């Protein structure tokens, strides 16, 4: 059976612990039907109490497992005694029960008896041999059985390791890889059925290899985290903060489990973690979930401090700053690869530590091929997606230079891994070159496969064609098939004067040469909003005309997105704030990544949404009216969304907040966002797109203004908002009311846009707004003045 014939619509998750319940939640986020089963309670009145309690627990987790809180009600619950027969019509059965082989074997034997012939079954074990779990099952079961190892928390961690056995049908493996990529939004790495697969094998080794430097007193925990964080291409959480986040008990459990399974591993002893670490775990200091691990957060008045554990006393003390001229020099190097190379080739205790830990990692990763996988790329992706490293082990080999590193290793008496020997013997000097990566099976460079089938990125578009238009802030590209891509290039995709002017110019170019336009880029966040520094500098220089033109030009450009003679699709993702949200509001369609943090947050810096945002949210609020319904509650809701600077915690929430509409699309995999946006644009062209006609908007005038002012009075009197919060919010209320009109009436869109411009310019003349902007730029936090 071809993978394209398969369908997964209904999923059963067996086991409602921390992982099982969150996997169920993420499947619901993806729009799947889900049933969650666990042991039957002894309480006859609550047979499903175990599942009910588990779901209550995950509802309290931060960050939230559900895209919307009420998604919890989409999960059908049950127990293994009363509801096991419901598995008969499930397309995928995911087992996430206790990590004991005998219990897992018993469970899959029951599944084998009841599953329909086409159903796929997987185990989420993090270390047990996958093939052994199903060894006593039928041949058909084995053909449809594999491992699916999610990382915690499943909604947010990109990595999913798929582990087929020798008996798994290759079409099942291929289908699950594509399904998990597209429907669940995962970065899938196919692993061999070896102990702890790829990410935990390499990741726990890396953490274990660094622990002696702490427990033997060479470096403090916070010093190791500084040296093994973003400075050297790891994650922001570095080493010990990562341990605290994952749970130190989990780290110890995984390490202990792997030791007896890797008798032939040349570094087996590294997984026998230090005795002092075992004492920390035994004492209950197991990380963030216990409130203390390597670090402990304490609150003293308004001051929050993260204390760090002393390896001798296991008591907590204040952190110390590591000062060294070498670090000052390294921080000047922006490129992580160059910075890593500089540090490794320097002298001193810091350089020695970094070299020794890099050496351990490079040798260990290279020696694991072809044991855990034949693909260096798979190892790198597993570590980047599962541990949030910036550079994978083989990217580190390339950064340091394979030939130079081999010479240094030889001089230190190290044995060179066979993988590296063959690489060099075949005439290759790096694992990556251009768009290719070295493959151990082929012993040659092969094209780098996409992160997901169908992937399209701005960088790929750039490589295919010279930009139609480009400057330091933005570029206009030809995506092919008559679709253009407008790429934001500024840091954090801030929307400065040049970028907005470039977009306005690009709209004219698209009208001449293309059929449709996509707004998007490869950065982590769609847009942080207006460039506050530019606005502040223009105001402080006394160039008020420039400020006025910036406000007018931004609004004009945003509105032009709506009324251009071609469809505009915004590919929104990550933080989409302020003006970024307004660009989306005026696009014809938004194709949004599920992880969308969208909001009109201008009030936090003393401004109001004036790029059409206030007008558009009012228009959408009024569209919700049915019959003789009172419009005031809908206007109040729009007022609260903007006045309280609410930000969605998912694309689903963005729909609730009226930032997205029912016709907008939600994509689970970030890597497929631009491809889906292009497809949406082409569909609109094929349907014979025409820009919408301009229509009047109903406003309530004095009726709404009085009601909104009353809300603000109550909030101010109760100290919920500050004096200046009230002033700015009243300016927002004035626009939403349509001004101080004496009665309700329909007004042109331009009338409301004019009120927006006047309101924001009044804000920009106010010194309290300038104080808020300066404070935000200096501290990154809002000023409550």
URMOTA-V592700 format. One line per field, one symbol per residue. ss: DSSP state (2 for helix, 1 for strand, 0 for the rest). burial: + if it has 16 or more other ideal C-beta (glycine too) atoms within 10 Angstrom, else -. A space follows every 50 residues. Layout:
BEGIN
ss->???
burial->???
END
This chain:
BEGIN
ss->00222000011111000222222222222000111111000000000022 22222222200000000022222211111000022222200111100000 22222222222222000001111000000222200000222220111111 00000000111111000002222222222222000011110000000022 22222222222222200000222222200222000000022222220222 22222222200000000222200022222222000012220100111111 00111111100000011000000022222220000222222222000022 22222222222222222000000012222222222200000022222222 02222222222000000222222220000001100111100001111000 00000002222222000011000111111100111111002221102222 22222222222220011110000000101102222222220002222222 22222222222220001111111111102222222200111111111110 02222000000022222222222000000002222222222220000000 22222200000000111002222222222222222200000000001110 02222222222222222000002222222222222220000000111022 22222222222222002222222222222000000
burial->--+--+-+-+++++++++++++++++++++-++++++++++-----++++ ++-++--+--+--+++++--++-+++++++--++--+--++++++++-+- ---++-++--++--+---+++++++++++++-++--+---++++++++++ +++++-+++++++++-+++-++++++++++++-+++++++++++++++++ +++++++++++-+++---+++++++++++-+++++-++++++++++++++ ++-++-+++--+--+----++-+---+--++---++++++-+++++---- ------+++-+----+--+------+---+-----++-++++++-----+ +-+++-+++++++++++++--+++++++++++++++++++++++++++++ ++--++-++------++-++--+----+-+++---+++++----+----- +++-++++--++-----+----+++++++---++++++++--++++++++ ++++-++--+---++++++++++-++++++++-+++-++------++--+ +-++++++++++-+-+++++++++++++++++++++++++++++++++++ ++++++++++++++++++++++--------+--+++-++-++++++++++ +++++-++++---+++++++++++++++++++-++---+-------++++ +-+++-+++-++--++----+--++++++++++++++++-+-----+-+- -++-+++++++-++-+-+++-+++++-----++--
END
